[in-house]
Amino acid sequence: MGITSRRAAKNWTMLSEGRATWASTSPKNSWIEDLKKEQLLVYRNPAEKGYTVSLALQRGESISPLAFPDVTFTVEELLGETS
């Protein structure tokens, strides 16, 4: 396994472990901006071992926070302009 593969595996493990820990604090949804892949990762419905719903939204898609369903954000608004 090369350095890049090891680093990616370590980052994925950290994200997976962090999601479970974060879910245990009971926020109803968490949004993470993945700037490298230009996507918005959305986790909803916390459970004992993480979230029961996970979405990977791309540019051109939109989302509403659970607390404010009448408010809509596009992925472009959240990620900003492409470089």
QUISUL-V802218 format. One record per pair of residues at least 24 apart in sequence whose ideal C-beta (glycine too) atoms are under 10 Angstrom apart, sorted by sequence separation. I is the first residue (numbers start at 1). GAP is how many residues later the second one is. If there is no record, write none. Layout:
[[I;GAP] [I;GAP]]
This chain:
[[19;24] [22;24] [23;24] [24;24] [27;24] [29;24] [30;24] [31;24] [32;24] [42;24] [23;25] [24;25] [15;26] [20;26] [23;26] [24;26] [29;26] [31;26] [19;27] [20;27] [23;27] [20;28] [22;28] [23;28] [20;29] [21;29] [22;29] [23;29] [19;30] [20;30] [19;31] [20;31] [18;32] [19;32] [31;32] [17;33] [40;33] [16;34] [29;34] [31;34] [40;34] [19;35] [29;35] [40;35] [29;36] [39;36] [40;36] [28;37] [29;37] [38;37] [28;38] [29;38] [38;38] [40;38] [27;39] [28;39] [40;39] [39;40] [38;41] [31;42] [33;42] [38;42] [35;44] [38;44] [33;45] [34;45] [35;45] [38;45] [33;46] [31;47] [33;47] [35;48]]
